[in-house]
C-alpha cells in the first residue's frame, strides 16, 4: 500500500507564494516519479510538474519560471514552490507517484486547494 499526504494549500493574493508538500509512505520503490497535477472547476486534470528520483524534471509551460519542483529522496517527499501566483492557478492540486511496474503503478493524494485572489 502507498499513501500520499499533501499539505500547504490555502488562500493567497495574486503575486504571492505558497509551498506545497507531499509525503509518500508505504511500498516506495527507489526509482519513481513524483509530481503535481491540478484540476480547476470544470476543467480536466492537468500536469503541473514532475521530478524523477534521478532528478529529471518536467514542467507545464503555463508555470515555467514561476513554480519549482524539488524532492527529498530520503524522506520520499516532493515539494512545489509556487511564486508569482495568478488567479488562473486556482485549482485543487494533487500529488502523484508513478512507479516502474507493469502496468505502471499510479497513486494519487487526496488533493489540496489553492485559491489565488485577484
N, C-alpha and C positions, 0 to 999 in steps of 0.2 A: 504494500500500500504506500501511496505517496500523498503527502499533504502539502499544499501551498498556502501560506498565510500572508496576506498583504496588509500593509499599513501605510499611513502617510497622506491619504487623500484629505480633501477639505475644500473650503471656500477661500478664494484669493482674488484680489483685484487684478485687472489686466496689467501686464508688465511685471507682475510678481513672480515668485518662485515657490515650488513645492518639491519635496523629495519623497518618492515612493520607495518602499522596501518590500521584498518578498522573500520569505524564508521557506526553503523546501526541506522536508523531512521524510524519512521512510527509506525505501529501497532506491537510493540515488546512485546512478552509475557515475564513474569518474569522467566519462565522456558524455556530454549532454549539451543542450542549448537551452538557455533561459532567456525569456523575453517578455515584452509587454505588448499587449494589444488593447484597443479601446473600441467602445461602441457608444455612439451618440444616439439619442432618441430617433427612431425611425430610420436609422442607417445600419448597414451591416457592420459586423466587427472587422476592424482593420489593423494591420500591423503598425506598431509604433517603432519598436527597436528590438533586436535580439543580439545576444552575445554568446558565443560558444565557450566551452570550458577551455579551449585553446586560445581564446582572446579575439577571435574574429567577430566583427560587429556588422550589423546591417540596420540602416535607418530608413524610415519613411522620408520621402522628400519634403513632406509638409512640416517636419520638425527638425530637419537638419540644421545644425548651428545653434539650436536653442535647447535641445534635450541631449543628455549624455547618459548612456547606459554603462554600468560597471557591475562587477560582481566580486564576491569573496568566496573563492572555491573552498576554503577551509570551513566556511560556515554554510555553504550551499545557499547563499543569499545573493539576490540581484537587486540593484538599485536603479532608479530612474530619476536623475536630477533634471527638473524642468524649470527652465528660465524663460524670461520674456513671454510669459503665458498670455494667450489670446482667448477671447470668448469662444472661438471655434475649437479650442482644445477641451471644452467642456464635454465630459463623457464618463462612462464607467470604465476604469482601467483594470485590465485583467492580466495577471501573471500567468505565464505559460512555461511548461517544461516539456521538452522533447528528448526522448532517449532512444538510442540506436537498437531497437528491437525490430522484429519483422512480424506484423507491420509496426511502424513507428509508434512508440508509446507517447501519448499526448495527454498532458494533465493541465487542469485549469484551477486557478484560485477562485475565490468567491466574488472578487471584484471590489474595487474601492472607487467611490465617487469623487471626481474632480470637477469643481464648478468655478469658472472664471467669470467674474462680473465685469461689465464694461464701465 
